[in-house]
């Protein structure tokens, strides 16, 4: 589906789920390199950018609702930016593009120029990603509560899921800085004017900063959780060792006392209770000794 929006002498063509017919129509009407047109018609495996005397091409991938618990995937947007034409191509509806389209149509876009429009779309997407990272922050806060609430074993799985999703997020945007740098360096050559550096990197830098903050906090919580688990396991191992240490001598003594050649004291009418008393006394002595050694 092709949406064409004009404002003054600028044209924005947005293509959703491009078909060969859509691409042919655009190529016939506008001056677009055949190679770039072909890129619009099919998804790319990774982010990429190209520049020539006609304009700037970029394919960027963005995490698709990474804070939601479903299979992690990316959305791709292809951009072609020339002097008076912007083309965007994607394979599903994107809210950020619709929001910027409304502003552009009525002349309220931040900078009415094709490079400014490219940056506004991109920055609108980055602002959405920052909101997604706020959801991550809340989940991390929940993990923190679980760790210090005594649910360390359950938090191992939660931390693993969060780490994987944050890693997927980072993988999706890892090439963005390089592409934005290419855009900044070529802006003056292509459009005879430089672009504001702050408008190029500000929103992306905020996303990067928020992402690294989440990753660092989660890493610290993983270490804390591992330390608490280790301490708990050590405590359990210590108690099991003490139980084994107590059980073995008591079993040995009980076996000796009830043997057929044991003293008559332990075989008479009250032999059973005398044996029990001896074992209890031995147990108390061992507990006192363990407490003195600070083993319990």
C-alpha angles and dihedrals in degrees: 000000000000123000116189119195124180129193118177105310096340127096128200118192116191117191120193117195093352118219127199088255091054092050093047090052093052093046091050093051103037136040103256128151111250090230092055091046089054090051089057092056098060138035118260123224094224142013115278142167138199133184132194138155091283098055150285130306126193136170111200130183123210129190110258109228092320092180091064118090102242136098107309116242140157134236119221129214122186118205131196112186121187133159096283104003135074121185122189122185126187138155103233138025113288120198095207092058092049091051093051091044090059091052094045094048092058095038097254098118111126094245119015097217132095095250090046090050092050090053093046093054091046094047092048088056091048091052088054090051090053089056089051089052089054087060088052089052091055091050090050089051088053090051090052090053091049093051094052091038092067099261098116096138093053091046091061090072093042092052091048092053093047092048092052093050093048090049090052088049091053092046091054095055100032094107097044096092091055092050093047089049090053090050092050094048094048098041096089093046094048102038102021092241136077123242124234107266092213092056090051100051109016100090094036091051090052090053091049092048094048091047094051090047091054091047093049094048091047091049091052091048091050090054091047092048091048090050092051091047091050091050091049093048091048090051092050092047090050092052093047090049091051091048091053091046091052097041098052099057093041090051090048093049092047091050092051094046095053096042116121092249095047120123114287090243089074096042102051131093093291096034095114094055093043088054090050092051091050091051092047091050090050090049092052091048090051092049091050090050093048091049090049089053089046091237091131 
